[in-house]
Every structure is written in C-alpha cells, then in structure tokens.
Amino acid sequence: MFLGLVGWEWATIDGMRRFTIKRTMRWFLGLLVLGWLGMGAYHSFKPLPAGISFASAQKPVGQVRFLADATWVDEDGVRYTEQQIFDRVLTLIKQAERLVVLDMFLFNDFAGAANGHDPNMRPLSDELAAVTIKRKQELPGLRVVLITDPINQLYGGLKSSRLDQLSQAGIEVVMTDLNRLRDSNPTWSGLWRLCCQWWGNSSEGGWIPNPVGLEKVTLRTWLKLLNFKANHRKVLVADSPSGLVGLVTSGNPHDASSAHGNVALEFTGPAVLDLLASEQAVLDFSQAEVADLPRPTAGASAAPSAATIQVLTESQIRDRVMDVLMQSAAGDRVDLKMFYLSHRGIIKALKQAHEQGAQVRVLLDPNEDAFGKKKNGIPNRQVAHELTQAGIPVRWCDTHGEQCHSKMLLTQREHGRSELILGSANYTRRNLDDLNLETNVALVGPSDLSAFADAATYFDLYWHNGPNQFFSQPHAHYADDSRLRYWRYRIMEATGMSTF
C-alpha cells in the first residue's frame, strides 16, 4: 500500500510537471504570437521619420527638359536602344565644381555581363563610378554625396568593391537605414524584427544561392530581403554654370537595367533646393555623419515662369496623382506609362477619369521578364483586364528581355495646360503608401512647353509604333482573364507578400 501511495504521488507530480510545461509552452507561444502581431502592426503604422512624405510648394521652373531611354525591335526582331538619361547624368557630373548629390536605388552590376548574362549590356555602374571618381580627383574640393540602398551590398552579405572605391576616393557614401521605414510585408517583418534582425550579417560569403548574382550569400541576406523594402529613389543634383540642376528619373545605374525604357526630367530653379531638402531627410534618419546639404532660403525670390515644378515623395505622389485623375474630364487626355500598376486607389481614379469623359490611355510593361528570369504577368495583366472591361484602352510595351520601366503620367487639359508627373514611383501600395522611399516631380504649365511636347511624342511613339519600329503590342497579346490570378494579385497587393 505504501508503494502504491508513493507511485500515485509520483504520478501526480509527473502529471503536474507535464501540465506546467504545457501551460508554460502555451503562454510562451501566446506571447510570441502577440509579439509578432504587435511588431507587425506597430511597424506598419509607426510615425514616419521627419521629412518623409514631402510635398514642396509649386516653384517657378527655370530650364526644363524631358529625357527618355527607348528600346524597340524592327521587322527582323533586331533590338535597338537609344539612351539619353545617363549620358546626361555623366555630363552633369563632369561639369560640376562644388556639389554632386546622388540618390540611386540600384548601383551595381548584379545580373549583368559580369555575372554571365547579356554581354551587350551597358556597364552603367562602372561608368558612373569612374566619372564620379575622376571628377573628384580633378577637383578635390568638390563635395560628392552618394545615398544608396543596402541591396547593393546584399544587405551586408557581400562587399561592394565599387562603393569601397568611391569611399576611398573621398566620396561620402551613405547607406539608407531601412529599419526606420514602415514595413510593407508585416506578416514576415513582424517575426523578423523579433527573431532575426539582431543577427547582423557577414560579407565573408555564405552557402545559399545569390538571388541576383553568382556569389553565395548567407541565410541572413535572404531573411532581410524578404522584408521587401527599399530606398527606391533615383535623383541627381549638381551645380552647373547656370546654378543647381536637378534630375529625377525612373532609371538606375544598373548594368542589367541598361536596356530598360525609362524617363527623366531635368530642371533648374528654386525647386532644386527642395529636392536637396528631401535628400537631407534621408541623411538625417540614416544618422549619416556628413555635413548638411544646402537648404532653401526663406523668402528667396525666383524669376517669373509660365511653368511650375513641385517635388513629391512617398504618399504625396499618390495624393497628387489621384487629384489629377479625379479632376480630369471631357476634352482632357490622360496618358499613363507604367512598369507596375496595382494600387487600388489609382485604378479607381483611372476609371473615374474615363467615366468623366477624359480620353485615358494606359501603356504597361507585360511583367514578362526580370533579368533573365520569366515572370507570370502579375499584377499588370490582371489590372489591364480590369481596365479594358471598364472601356479604357491598354497596350503592352513590346519587350524582349528588357523592361518597360518608365513611370510617367501626362495629362493634357482641354484649356491648353498640361501636367507631367514622373520619377521613381510605380503605382503600387509599396511605392505610394509611405513604405518605400520614392521621389517624383510634377511639372505644370502651357501644353506647348517643349518638355510636354517631347513627353507626348515619346508616349505616342510607343502607342502607335514607328516605321519599322515596334514599341508596343495590343492588349490581346498578353490578355489574362483568370479570376484565380486576379485574386492572387489582390491578396499580394493587400498583404505586401510580393515583390511589386
């Protein structure tokens, strides 16, 4: 009997111990889930760093110029490329004497000729680095600041000899602190912030295939990549004999992007200082130990101009675009050329502009190619089907390995005024809802301004094709009416579990 009591006691103790362990595990898992959800929610809506989501006042523009890179094929399928944007960027750097500020998302040769791909790609990253270093050596007093994204070092998983060379030449290289930005993929980022961000990374190499090159990388690189966030801006400011010049573009100094179709706007006037102010905000929240950039002077006057320009970043781009679209009416023409179009508010505004009588045309990338890899057409093919069902004509850029990477909206009003909005921002939730860093400019003025005329000519050439020049295909060429893929796009857009 004694032994029976002892056995019962031990069984009771063992049972209580198991119960305690299970209860502790449930509490632990419950706290982990709460922490995960809390992290995801907070970092999706936390306050933005100062100076982000910025809209300057509309300022008189001095000189203004529309630039474009175009790629097409002829009747024999031979591909041709004409480029203006980085030729002009290099020229502006070569003539600078006091200041050059660059903010560039992709500044590398990943997936380029050096990594076994098309040897005809232009080595844009080496060209830009070489010209910048040479100019700094010629004029040691020239201040050069380069702001870029951690993807160029695979989030710390690889060394960038190019960025190291720039630093050694006296160029101030600043890596954007992406942790300060809101999280676009909270399902993953909430967990990553709990478990993985503390690990750092190693540039000594790893054991996992590289997503964009040949060198192996660490697991930590992939874990950070899945946050899907970026400083996606493409900006240049440089001094010139006529004063500071600003250039905002959709193009990257990235070898594998060198055949992409892109657009840019170059301008002078007081708005260039607003562009510098928007870049100062990135330096500040990235805690860059560099001197301040020139700032706008209160009360400074500018020469009268028939046209104005406004600097827009992050969600201010969205608000301006939606305002322009919702004000469009009969007699107006609205032309959109876009790499990614998925933002629900923009799509509704496009349909509203059409319903109000505006002539809306939409030219999209088919989301077919990504640096040698085939894509599934999401989200553009699903959005194109929705737009055509609403009566809006859609055409596809006729791409052959390259991407239709432009991001521009041109509105020509019946009363003779036009507005051109272009820059780095795709029309997606990630690009327009204060998640990525983005910079666009909005030019407003008389429709006969050369920048508007050149932008309209560029769009029409893509829309209609030229003699023995094939720039676009009709909607039927890539049409996709799959409801399954449509709702896949909607879920990806809403949750952030996507690369667009």
LOTORBA-34523 format. One record per residue (C-alpha): residue number from 0; z, y, x. Coordinates in nm, 3 decimals. Example, Ala and Ser with C-alpha at 12.3 -4.5 7.8 and 13.67 -1.06 7.14 Angstrom:
PT, 0, 0.780, -0.450, 1.230
PT, 1, 0.714, -0.106, 1.367
//
This chain:
PT, 0, 0.000, 0.000, 0.000
PT, 1, 0.084, 0.231, 0.286
PT, 2, -0.254, 0.166, 0.441
PT, 3, -0.416, 0.233, 0.107
PT, 4, -0.244, 0.568, 0.078
PT, 5, -0.346, 0.658, 0.434
PT, 6, -0.706, 0.562, 0.357
PT, 7, -0.702, 0.766, 0.038
PT, 8, -0.562, 1.065, 0.230
PT, 9, -0.827, 1.043, 0.500
PT, 10, -1.098, 1.006, 0.241
PT, 11, -0.963, 1.311, 0.063
PT, 12, -0.951, 1.512, 0.386
PT, 13, -1.304, 1.399, 0.480
PT, 14, -1.430, 1.490, 0.136
PT, 15, -1.268, 1.833, 0.156
PT, 16, -1.415, 1.883, 0.502
PT, 17, -1.764, 1.799, 0.375
PT, 18, -1.716, 2.026, 0.077
PT, 19, -1.603, 2.307, 0.306
PT, 20, -1.902, 2.258, 0.536
PT, 21, -2.144, 2.256, 0.240
PT, 22, -1.981, 2.564, 0.093
PT, 23, -1.995, 2.741, 0.430
PT, 24, -2.362, 2.650, 0.467
PT, 25, -2.436, 2.778, 0.117
PT, 26, -2.258, 3.105, 0.197
PT, 27, -2.444, 3.131, 0.526
PT, 28, -2.782, 3.065, 0.364
PT, 29, -2.698, 3.306, 0.084
PT, 30, -2.607, 3.579, 0.332
PT, 31, -2.923, 3.506, 0.532
PT, 32, -3.140, 3.542, 0.220
PT, 33, -2.960, 3.863, 0.121
PT, 34, -3.006, 3.998, 0.474
PT, 35, -3.373, 3.901, 0.467
PT, 36, -3.433, 4.069, 0.131
PT, 37, -3.226, 4.371, 0.230
PT, 38, -3.411, 4.417, 0.557
PT, 39, -3.745, 4.378, 0.382
PT, 40, -3.656, 4.629, 0.112
PT, 41, -3.498, 4.890, 0.339
PT, 42, -3.774, 4.890, 0.600
PT, 43, -4.039, 4.914, 0.328
PT, 44, -3.893, 5.235, 0.186
PT, 45, -3.684, 5.387, 0.466
PT, 46, -3.727, 5.758, 0.546
PT, 47, -4.035, 5.838, 0.750
PT, 48, -3.996, 5.995, 1.094
PT, 49, -4.027, 6.374, 1.091
PT, 50, -4.386, 6.500, 1.088
PT, 51, -4.536, 6.182, 0.939
PT, 52, -4.738, 6.207, 0.615
PT, 53, -4.855, 6.554, 0.713
PT, 54, -5.096, 6.790, 0.539
PT, 55, -5.175, 7.116, 0.714
PT, 56, -5.283, 7.428, 0.533
PT, 57, -5.658, 7.469, 0.498
PT, 58, -5.764, 7.673, 0.801
PT, 59, -6.087, 7.859, 0.877
PT, 60, -6.311, 7.641, 1.088
PT, 61, -6.499, 7.771, 1.390
PT, 62, -6.775, 7.542, 1.513
PT, 63, -6.800, 7.210, 1.332
PT, 64, -7.023, 6.912, 1.399
PT, 65, -7.076, 6.574, 1.231
PT, 66, -7.128, 6.284, 1.472
PT, 67, -7.226, 5.925, 1.399
PT, 68, -7.298, 5.590, 1.560
PT, 69, -7.562, 5.386, 1.378
PT, 70, -7.681, 5.026, 1.415
PT, 71, -7.979, 4.869, 1.238
PT, 72, -8.238, 4.592, 1.268
PT, 73, -8.617, 4.607, 1.248
PT, 74, -8.861, 4.374, 1.069
PT, 75, -8.829, 4.122, 1.354
PT, 76, -8.449, 4.117, 1.336
PT, 77, -8.403, 4.305, 1.663
PT, 78, -8.084, 4.510, 1.662
PT, 79, -8.077, 4.874, 1.774
PT, 80, -7.784, 5.108, 1.828
PT, 81, -7.769, 5.487, 1.862
PT, 82, -7.436, 5.639, 1.965
PT, 83, -7.310, 5.996, 1.967
PT, 84, -6.932, 5.975, 1.934
PT, 85, -6.804, 5.851, 2.268
PT, 86, -7.084, 6.025, 2.457
PT, 87, -6.937, 6.345, 2.315
PT, 88, -6.577, 6.235, 2.385
PT, 89, -6.666, 6.177, 2.751
PT, 90, -6.840, 6.517, 2.772
PT, 91, -6.537, 6.697, 2.628
PT, 92, -6.305, 6.529, 2.880
PT, 93, -6.540, 6.610, 3.170
PT, 94, -6.527, 6.983, 3.088
PT, 95, -6.152, 7.007, 3.016
PT, 96, -5.947, 7.214, 3.260
PT, 97, -5.596, 7.239, 3.109
PT, 98, -5.532, 6.978, 2.839
PT, 99, -5.658, 6.645, 2.707
PT, 100, -5.471, 6.457, 2.434
PT, 101, -5.599, 6.118, 2.321
PT, 102, -5.453, 5.900, 2.047
PT, 103, -5.653, 5.577, 2.033
PT, 104, -5.569, 5.254, 1.850
PT, 105, -5.782, 5.004, 2.044
PT, 106, -5.830, 5.090, 2.412
PT, 107, -5.924, 4.758, 2.571
PT, 108, -6.195, 4.501, 2.641
PT, 109, -6.039, 4.225, 2.430
PT, 110, -6.307, 4.001, 2.275
PT, 111, -6.566, 4.189, 2.482
PT, 112, -6.812, 4.078, 2.752
PT, 113, -6.528, 4.021, 2.999
PT, 114, -6.389, 3.761, 2.758
PT, 115, -6.708, 3.563, 2.721
PT, 116, -6.876, 3.746, 2.431
PT, 117, -7.192, 3.957, 2.399
PT, 118, -7.284, 4.096, 2.745
PT, 119, -7.476, 4.379, 2.576
PT, 120, -7.155, 4.537, 2.452
PT, 121, -7.092, 4.882, 2.594
PT, 122, -6.783, 4.889, 2.822
PT, 123, -6.631, 5.183, 2.635
PT, 124, -6.275, 5.124, 2.755
PT, 125, -6.375, 5.129, 3.122
PT, 126, -6.600, 5.432, 3.071
PT, 127, -6.325, 5.633, 2.904
PT, 128, -6.064, 5.532, 3.162
PT, 129, -6.294, 5.609, 3.456
PT, 130, -6.400, 5.952, 3.327
PT, 131, -6.041, 6.049, 3.244
PT, 132, -5.905, 5.938, 3.583
PT, 133, -6.188, 6.113, 3.767
PT, 134, -6.127, 6.441, 3.581
PT, 135, -5.755, 6.421, 3.654
PT, 136, -5.831, 6.366, 4.024
PT, 137, -6.069, 6.663, 4.027
PT, 138, -5.811, 6.888, 3.857
PT, 139, -5.458, 6.765, 3.937
PT, 140, -5.316, 7.044, 3.717
PT, 141, -5.498, 6.909, 3.411
PT, 142, -5.248, 6.760, 3.166
PT, 143, -5.367, 6.435, 3.008
PT, 144, -5.164, 6.256, 2.741
PT, 145, -5.271, 5.918, 2.603
PT, 146, -5.093, 5.783, 2.293
PT, 147, -5.185, 5.427, 2.204
PT, 148, -5.081, 5.116, 2.017
PT, 149, -4.884, 4.820, 2.160
PT, 150, -5.167, 4.584, 2.067
PT, 151, -5.335, 4.694, 2.391
PT, 152, -5.057, 4.507, 2.574
PT, 153, -5.040, 4.232, 2.310
PT, 154, -4.700, 4.374, 2.207
PT, 155, -4.564, 4.328, 2.557
PT, 156, -4.719, 3.983, 2.601
PT, 157, -4.981, 4.094, 2.857
PT, 158, -5.009, 4.359, 3.123
PT, 159, -5.286, 4.616, 3.081
PT, 160, -5.433, 4.696, 3.419
PT, 161, -5.630, 4.975, 3.253
PT, 162, -5.319, 5.150, 3.119
PT, 163, -5.144, 5.094, 3.452
PT, 164, -5.433, 5.263, 3.636
PT, 165, -5.415, 5.559, 3.401
PT, 166, -5.040, 5.595, 3.458
PT, 167, -5.081, 5.571, 3.835
PT, 168, -5.340, 5.850, 3.818
PT, 169, -5.083, 6.085, 3.664
PT, 170, -5.185, 6.043, 3.301
PT, 171, -4.894, 6.038, 3.056
PT, 172, -4.930, 5.707, 2.871
PT, 173, -4.714, 5.677, 2.559
PT, 174, -4.675, 5.352, 2.365
PT, 175, -4.611, 5.415, 1.994
PT, 176, -4.276, 5.282, 1.870
PT, 177, -4.396, 5.077, 1.572
PT, 178, -4.041, 4.976, 1.480
PT, 179, -3.986, 5.328, 1.346
PT, 180, -4.262, 5.283, 1.089
PT, 181, -4.220, 5.126, 0.748
PT, 182, -4.301, 4.757, 0.718
PT, 183, -4.629, 4.669, 0.547
PT, 184, -4.558, 4.294, 0.534
PT, 185, -4.190, 4.286, 0.426
PT, 186, -4.192, 3.914, 0.345
PT, 187, -4.230, 3.842, 0.715
PT, 188, -4.092, 4.161, 0.869
PT, 189, -3.756, 4.133, 0.693
PT, 190, -3.699, 3.796, 0.859
PT, 191, -3.848, 3.910, 1.191
PT, 192, -3.608, 4.203, 1.210
PT, 193, -3.316, 3.965, 1.156
PT, 194, -3.413, 3.689, 1.395
PT, 195, -3.681, 3.781, 1.639
PT, 196, -3.710, 4.150, 1.729
PT, 197, -3.417, 4.116, 1.970
PT, 198, -3.603, 3.872, 2.193
PT, 199, -3.835, 4.129, 2.350
PT, 200, -4.145, 3.982, 2.518
PT, 201, -4.276, 3.875, 2.856
PT, 202, -4.601, 3.989, 3.018
PT, 203, -4.593, 3.696, 3.261
PT, 204, -4.804, 3.487, 3.024
PT, 205, -4.731, 3.214, 2.774
PT, 206, -4.858, 2.887, 2.629
PT, 207, -5.019, 2.985, 2.298
PT, 208, -5.387, 3.082, 2.249
PT, 209, -5.455, 3.455, 2.258
PT, 210, -5.577, 3.598, 1.922
PT, 211, -5.821, 3.835, 2.095
PT, 212, -5.887, 3.708, 2.448
PT, 213, -5.871, 3.425, 2.696
PT, 214, -5.524, 3.459, 2.849
PT, 215, -5.240, 3.258, 2.697
PT, 216, -4.963, 3.455, 2.527
PT, 217, -4.606, 3.395, 2.416
PT, 218, -4.486, 3.291, 2.072
PT, 219, -4.312, 3.630, 2.058
PT, 220, -4.651, 3.802, 2.069
PT, 221, -4.765, 3.617, 1.757
PT, 222, -4.434, 3.677, 1.581
PT, 223, -4.470, 4.052, 1.632
PT, 224, -4.841, 4.051, 1.547
PT, 225, -4.758, 3.915, 1.200
PT, 226, -4.588, 4.244, 1.112
PT, 227, -4.944, 4.380, 1.064
PT, 228, -4.865, 4.742, 1.151
PT, 229, -5.028, 4.989, 1.386
PT, 230, -5.083, 5.338, 1.513
PT, 231, -5.439, 5.329, 1.381
PT, 232, -5.532, 5.689, 1.470
PT, 233, -5.842, 5.795, 1.667
PT, 234, -5.801, 6.153, 1.787
PT, 235, -5.908, 6.373, 2.079
PT, 236, -5.801, 6.728, 2.161
PT, 237, -5.933, 6.900, 2.472
PT, 238, -5.970, 7.256, 2.594
PT, 239, -6.317, 7.399, 2.642
PT, 240, -6.475, 7.736, 2.727
PT, 241, -6.465, 7.818, 2.354
PT, 242, -6.099, 7.717, 2.314
PT, 243, -5.935, 7.397, 2.198
PT, 244, -6.166, 7.136, 2.045
PT, 245, -6.052, 6.864, 1.807
PT, 246, -6.236, 6.542, 1.733
PT, 247, -6.129, 6.292, 1.466
PT, 248, -6.317, 5.965, 1.435
PT, 249, -6.321, 5.614, 1.295
PT, 250, -6.431, 5.470, 1.631
PT, 251, -6.225, 5.302, 1.903
PT, 252, -6.288, 5.292, 2.281
PT, 253, -6.303, 4.915, 2.250
PT, 254, -6.583, 4.715, 2.407
PT, 255, -6.621, 4.466, 2.123
PT, 256, -6.644, 4.757, 1.875
PT, 257, -6.916, 4.937, 2.066
PT, 258, -7.198, 4.845, 1.824
PT, 259, -6.997, 4.933, 1.512
PT, 260, -7.116, 5.205, 1.277
PT, 261, -6.871, 5.497, 1.299
PT, 262, -6.839, 5.866, 1.211
PT, 263, -6.657, 6.166, 1.358
PT, 264, -6.602, 6.535, 1.304
PT, 265, -6.570, 6.776, 1.596
PT, 266, -6.430, 7.122, 1.527
PT, 267, -6.274, 7.434, 1.672
PT, 268, -6.034, 7.685, 1.520
PT, 269, -5.661, 7.702, 1.437
PT, 270, -5.658, 7.357, 1.274
PT, 271, -5.680, 7.200, 1.621
PT, 272, -5.320, 7.311, 1.677
PT, 273, -5.228, 7.136, 1.352
PT, 274, -5.387, 6.823, 1.496
PT, 275, -5.165, 6.859, 1.804
PT, 276, -4.861, 6.906, 1.579
PT, 277, -4.938, 6.575, 1.409
PT, 278, -4.952, 6.407, 1.750
PT, 279, -4.627, 6.571, 1.860
PT, 280, -4.457, 6.387, 1.574
PT, 281, -4.563, 6.053, 1.726
PT, 282, -4.436, 6.157, 2.068
PT, 283, -4.105, 6.260, 1.916
PT, 284, -4.027, 5.944, 1.722
PT, 285, -4.153, 5.726, 2.008
PT, 286, -3.898, 5.909, 2.227
PT, 287, -4.163, 5.985, 2.486
PT, 288, -4.020, 6.163, 2.786
PT, 289, -4.304, 6.414, 2.808
PT, 290, -4.323, 6.788, 2.762
PT, 291, -4.412, 6.924, 2.420
PT, 292, -4.774, 6.982, 2.325
PT, 293, -4.893, 7.333, 2.235
PT, 294, -4.776, 7.428, 1.885
PT, 295, -4.921, 7.651, 1.613
PT, 296, -4.806, 8.013, 1.637
PT, 297, -4.658, 8.161, 1.320
PT, 298, -4.871, 8.437, 1.179
PT, 299, -5.166, 8.370, 1.410
PT, 300, -5.489, 8.501, 1.260
PT, 301, -5.831, 8.343, 1.270
PT, 302, -6.181, 8.472, 1.219
PT, 303, -6.304, 8.452, 0.859
PT, 304, -6.514, 8.146, 0.783
PT, 305, -6.712, 8.017, 0.489
PT, 306, -6.566, 7.672, 0.552
PT, 307, -6.212, 7.542, 0.598
PT, 308, -6.068, 7.229, 0.753
PT, 309, -5.742, 7.051, 0.687
PT, 310, -5.559, 6.787, 0.893
PT, 311, -5.426, 6.497, 0.685
PT, 312, -5.218, 6.199, 0.791
PT, 313, -5.095, 5.885, 0.616
PT, 314, -5.038, 5.917, 0.238
PT, 315, -5.159, 6.276, 0.236
PT, 316, -5.507, 6.130, 0.292
PT, 317, -5.469, 5.919, -0.022
PT, 318, -5.349, 6.212, -0.229
PT, 319, -5.638, 6.433, -0.122
PT, 320, -5.899, 6.162, -0.182
PT, 321, -5.766, 6.084, -0.529
PT, 322, -5.755, 6.453, -0.616
PT, 323, -6.118, 6.498, -0.510
PT, 324, -6.232, 6.194, -0.705
PT, 325, -6.045, 6.282, -1.023
PT, 326, -6.192, 6.634, -1.017
PT, 327, -6.548, 6.502, -0.990
PT, 328, -6.764, 6.547, -1.298
PT, 329, -7.120, 6.558, -1.426
PT, 330, -7.356, 6.715, -1.173
PT, 331, -7.143, 6.609, -0.874
PT, 332, -7.244, 6.342, -0.622
PT, 333, -6.978, 6.121, -0.462
PT, 334, -7.080, 5.905, -0.165
PT, 335, -6.831, 5.662, -0.008
PT, 336, -6.897, 5.460, 0.309
PT, 337, -6.602, 5.237, 0.393
PT, 338, -6.502, 4.943, 0.612
PT, 339, -6.218, 4.825, 0.385
PT, 340, -6.180, 4.929, 0.021
PT, 341, -5.887, 4.772, -0.165
PT, 342, -5.641, 5.045, -0.270
PT, 343, -5.590, 5.018, -0.645
PT, 344, -5.537, 5.390, -0.699
PT, 345, -5.861, 5.477, -0.517
PT, 346, -6.056, 5.213, -0.708
PT, 347, -5.932, 5.351, -1.041
PT, 348, -6.018, 5.706, -0.928
PT, 349, -6.372, 5.600, -0.833
PT, 350, -6.419, 5.451, -1.180
PT, 351, -6.276, 5.764, -1.337
PT, 352, -6.517, 5.986, -1.142
PT, 353, -6.804, 5.768, -1.267
PT, 354, -6.676, 5.786, -1.626
PT, 355, -6.658, 6.166, -1.597
PT, 356, -7.029, 6.178, -1.516
PT, 357, -7.032, 6.203, -1.136
PT, 358, -7.305, 6.011, -0.950
PT, 359, -7.098, 5.768, -0.743
PT, 360, -7.250, 5.553, -0.467
PT, 361, -7.043, 5.307, -0.261
PT, 362, -7.161, 5.159, 0.069
PT, 363, -6.937, 4.885, 0.208
PT, 364, -6.902, 4.652, 0.502
PT, 365, -6.956, 4.293, 0.377
PT, 366, -6.641, 4.178, 0.561
PT, 367, -6.858, 3.912, 0.723
PT, 368, -6.788, 3.948, 1.097
PT, 369, -6.486, 4.013, 1.319
PT, 370, -6.557, 3.997, 1.692
PT, 371, -6.746, 3.667, 1.687
PT, 372, -6.548, 3.514, 1.401
PT, 373, -6.667, 3.476, 1.043
PT, 374, -6.465, 3.631, 0.758
PT, 375, -6.450, 3.540, 0.389
PT, 376, -6.559, 3.873, 0.238
PT, 377, -6.212, 3.970, 0.110
PT, 378, -6.143, 4.238, -0.009
PT, 379, -6.474, 4.425, -0.027
PT, 380, -6.678, 4.166, -0.216
PT, 381, -6.415, 4.139, -0.487
PT, 382, -6.386, 4.518, -0.518
PT, 383, -6.766, 4.554, -0.518
PT, 384, -6.790, 4.315, -0.813
PT, 385, -6.530, 4.520, -1.000
PT, 386, -6.716, 4.845, -0.930
PT, 387, -7.056, 4.711, -1.029
PT, 388, -6.905, 4.579, -1.353
PT, 389, -6.798, 4.938, -1.418
PT, 390, -7.153, 5.063, -1.359
PT, 391, -7.109, 5.202, -1.005
PT, 392, -7.394, 5.113, -0.765
PT, 393, -7.282, 4.931, -0.450
PT, 394, -7.479, 4.838, -0.139
PT, 395, -7.380, 4.648, 0.174
PT, 396, -7.429, 4.753, 0.532
PT, 397, -7.674, 4.506, 0.683
PT, 398, -7.452, 4.391, 0.969
PT, 399, -7.548, 4.141, 1.239
PT, 400, -7.225, 4.073, 1.428
PT, 401, -7.110, 4.436, 1.429
PT, 402, -6.904, 4.605, 1.158
PT, 403, -6.978, 4.895, 0.925
PT, 404, -6.662, 5.068, 1.047
PT, 405, -6.710, 5.419, 0.905
PT, 406, -6.451, 5.571, 0.674
PT, 407, -6.602, 5.873, 0.501
PT, 408, -6.614, 6.033, 0.157
PT, 409, -6.874, 6.302, 0.094
PT, 410, -6.858, 6.496, -0.232
PT, 411, -7.137, 6.743, -0.320
PT, 412, -7.046, 6.965, -0.613
PT, 413, -7.291, 7.099, -0.867
PT, 414, -7.190, 7.456, -0.784
PT, 415, -7.307, 7.431, -0.419
PT, 416, -6.980, 7.341, -0.245
PT, 417, -6.912, 7.017, -0.060
PT, 418, -6.615, 6.830, 0.084
PT, 419, -6.621, 6.573, 0.364
PT, 420, -6.314, 6.358, 0.433
PT, 421, -6.332, 6.123, 0.730
PT, 422, -6.121, 5.972, 1.006
PT, 423, -5.933, 5.655, 1.086
PT, 424, -5.808, 5.554, 0.741
PT, 425, -5.951, 5.263, 0.548
PT, 426, -5.886, 5.290, 0.176
PT, 427, -5.618, 5.020, 0.162
PT, 428, -5.247, 5.010, 0.083
PT, 429, -5.162, 4.964, 0.452
PT, 430, -5.372, 5.262, 0.560
PT, 431, -5.285, 5.505, 0.281
PT, 432, -4.929, 5.434, 0.168
PT, 433, -4.728, 5.555, 0.471
PT, 434, -4.735, 5.223, 0.658
PT, 435, -4.988, 5.262, 0.941
PT, 436, -5.032, 5.588, 1.130
PT, 437, -5.366, 5.745, 1.029
PT, 438, -5.547, 6.077, 1.083
PT, 439, -5.829, 6.221, 0.873
PT, 440, -5.969, 6.569, 0.829
PT, 441, -6.107, 6.734, 0.515
PT, 442, -6.390, 6.985, 0.559
PT, 443, -6.467, 7.211, 0.261
PT, 444, -6.746, 7.467, 0.242
PT, 445, -7.100, 7.551, 0.130
PT, 446, -7.325, 7.249, 0.096
PT, 447, -7.586, 7.396, 0.332
PT, 448, -7.341, 7.377, 0.626
PT, 449, -7.506, 7.161, 0.894
PT, 450, -7.213, 6.917, 0.907
PT, 451, -7.254, 6.840, 0.535
PT, 452, -7.632, 6.816, 0.564
PT, 453, -7.603, 6.575, 0.859
PT, 454, -7.344, 6.362, 0.679
PT, 455, -7.563, 6.345, 0.367
PT, 456, -7.868, 6.250, 0.576
PT, 457, -7.667, 5.978, 0.751
PT, 458, -7.548, 5.830, 0.421
PT, 459, -7.895, 5.844, 0.262
PT, 460, -8.050, 5.671, 0.565
PT, 461, -7.808, 5.381, 0.523
PT, 462, -7.851, 5.374, 0.145
PT, 463, -8.231, 5.382, 0.133
PT, 464, -8.323, 5.234, 0.478
PT, 465, -8.584, 5.394, 0.703
PT, 466, -8.934, 5.298, 0.813
PT, 467, -8.887, 4.963, 0.991
PT, 468, -8.512, 5.033, 0.992
PT, 469, -8.286, 4.812, 0.783
PT, 470, -7.938, 4.957, 0.740
PT, 471, -7.828, 4.810, 0.406
PT, 472, -7.877, 4.532, 0.154
PT, 473, -7.841, 4.533, -0.229
PT, 474, -7.519, 4.421, -0.390
PT, 475, -7.667, 4.083, -0.488
PT, 476, -7.696, 3.988, -0.119
PT, 477, -7.319, 3.934, -0.086
PT, 478, -7.213, 3.931, -0.452
PT, 479, -6.898, 3.730, -0.525
PT, 480, -6.761, 3.698, -0.879
PT, 481, -6.494, 3.435, -0.801
PT, 482, -6.179, 3.506, -1.003
PT, 483, -5.976, 3.296, -0.760
PT, 484, -6.077, 3.512, -0.462
PT, 485, -6.030, 3.826, -0.671
PT, 486, -5.667, 3.742, -0.744
PT, 487, -5.621, 3.631, -0.384
PT, 488, -5.727, 3.981, -0.279
PT, 489, -5.488, 4.140, -0.531
PT, 490, -5.193, 3.935, -0.407
PT, 491, -5.276, 4.004, -0.042
PT, 492, -5.308, 4.377, -0.109
PT, 493, -4.982, 4.395, -0.306
PT, 494, -4.768, 4.191, -0.065
PT, 495, -4.908, 4.303, 0.270
PT, 496, -4.971, 3.941, 0.374
PT, 497, -5.317, 4.032, 0.502
PT, 498, -5.492, 4.196, 0.795
PT, 499, -5.652, 4.469, 0.580
//
